[in-house]
Amino acid sequence: MSIALDDSKRTAIACKLAGMKEVQNLLISNEEKLISACDDQEIRDRFGKMLDDDRKNLGILDTVMVQYGVMSEPKETITEMVKQIEELMAGSELTVYEKAAQHELLKHQQFMAGVLVHKAGQVVGADVEAAIAPLNTINFENRAHQEQLKGVLELLGVRELTGQEADQGLWARVQDSIAAFSGIVGSAVTQTSDKSDMNIEDIIRADHNKVNMLFMQIDNTNDPQKIEEYFGQIYKDLSAHSAAEEEVVYPAVRPFYGDTQELYDEQAEMKQMLEEIKAMSPSDGSFKAKVETLKKAVVEHVGQEESEMFAAIRNNCSDDQCEQMATQFKTAKAKIQEQAMARSN
């Protein structure tokens, strides 16, 4: 069975995520420039808080893309748009107000892209929805930033047009709008801490949850095309996950965990099963039985990691060490995914 081709809907979502990352980097660059260009300390402080949020959100977006597990390049139109806006923001043709207005438009574009990906994930599959769930945080903050930028634009615009100050009560109105928006959607939005990344337990558990969703989706269909799609994603997700664990996590826990060889052996067994299932046809009557055997092995392995290994990590690693391990794991996994994509092309 071929696993080189991704389902077209999943690839489309991956392309949109790649475009969001390009725009996220542009937002960060814009805010750095706007802070330097503006002489109003209150506005500088607001851009500074947005910048902190957007740097954190870049880390969340990176995590989502690695967790999602389907790699793609952004559309050429997005890349060209980013280049053009970078030139405008660095040049002197636009006033500070006009640059802030362009930034507000980008915030709206990023918010809508995030909402679109979230809604598309709900349609495509439960595993996709689980993988991209942290996007809710980014979507919420981009929407809140839009409300703050309305106040910034009023202040800057009135000054540029009249040389006088705008109604100072506008900041209160902006804050009221943000509070109202938070009240409407806050309960439906999963917000993270101010840290730019999850710790290693969060990252590994998210991988485990996603592959469990994929197994459930295979259980719930008899469509050979869907089965091939779901198993193809399981193959890629488990292959990248296990390789990253063996490169980063198992060596890190070996000094205090004890017998990590059992973890390596279990993953070697699962890799063998993956290859055996990959060689089969999804329409083969024994295909689902083989997948069920793999699922049982994965569940047992996951149980050991989430109980024994996680406890050992909590008892022996600081919060900073857990976050550093998560960053290293995410970096290794992204590299493995890129190499796998290059081999398949």
JOHUWO-V242160 format. One record per backbone hydrogen bond with DSSP energy under -1.0 kcal/mol. NH is the residue of the N-H (numbers start at 0). CO is the residue of the C=O. Records with the same first field share a line. If there is no record, write none. Layout:
NH: CO + CO
//
This chain:
10: 6
11: 7
12: 8
13: 9
14: 10
15: 11
16: 12
17: 13
18: 14
19: 15
20: 16
21: 17
22: 18
23: 19
24: 20
25: 21
26: 22
27: 23
28: 24
29: 25
30: 26
31: 27
32: 28
33: 29
34: 30
35: 31
36: 32
37: 33
43: 39
44: 40
45: 41
46: 42
47: 43
48: 44
49: 45
50: 46
51: 47
52: 48
53: 49
54: 50
55: 51
56: 52
57: 53
58: 54
59: 55
60: 56
61: 57
62: 58
63: 59
64: 60
65: 61
66: 62
67: 63
68: 64
78: 74
79: 75
80: 76
81: 77
82: 78
83: 79
84: 80
85: 81
86: 82
87: 83
88: 84
89: 85
90: 86
98: 94
99: 95
100: 96
101: 97
102: 98
103: 99
104: 100
105: 101
106: 102
107: 103
108: 104
109: 105
110: 106
111: 107
112: 108
113: 109
114: 110
115: 111
116: 112
117: 113
118: 114
119: 115
120: 116
121: 117
122: 118
123: 119
124: 120
128: 124
129: 125
130: 126
131: 127
134: 131
135: 132
136: 133
138: 134
139: 135
140: 136
141: 137
142: 138
143: 139
144: 140
145: 141
146: 142
147: 143
148: 144
149: 145
150: 146
151: 147
152: 148
153: 149
154: 150
155: 151
156: 152
157: 153
158: 154
159: 155
160: 156
161: 157
162: 158
169: 166
172: 168
173: 169
174: 170
175: 171
176: 172
177: 173
178: 174
179: 175
180: 176
181: 177
182: 178
183: 179
184: 180
185: 181
187: 184
188: 185
202: 198
203: 199
204: 200
205: 201
206: 202
207: 203
208: 204
209: 205
210: 206
211: 207
212: 208
213: 209
214: 210
215: 211
216: 212
217: 213
218: 214
219: 215
220: 217
226: 222
227: 223
228: 224
229: 225
230: 226
231: 227
232: 228
233: 229
234: 230
235: 231
236: 232
237: 233
238: 234
239: 235
240: 236
241: 237
242: 238
243: 239
244: 240
245: 241
246: 242
247: 243
249: 244
251: 247
252: 248
253: 249
255: 252
256: 252
257: 253
259: 257
263: 259
264: 260
265: 261
266: 262
267: 263
268: 264
269: 265
270: 266
271: 267
272: 268
273: 269
274: 270
275: 271
276: 272
277: 273
278: 274
279: 276
283: 280
286: 283
289: 285
290: 286
291: 287
292: 288
293: 289
294: 290
295: 291
296: 292
297: 293
298: 294
299: 295
300: 296
301: 297
302: 298
303: 299
304: 300
305: 301
306: 302
307: 303
308: 303
309: 304
310: 306
311: 307
312: 308
313: 309
314: 310
315: 311
316: 312
321: 317
322: 318
323: 319
324: 320
325: 321
326: 322
327: 323
328: 324
329: 325
330: 326
331: 327
332: 328
333: 329
334: 330
335: 331
336: 332
337: 333
338: 334
339: 335
340: 336
341: 337
342: 338
343: 339
344: 340
//
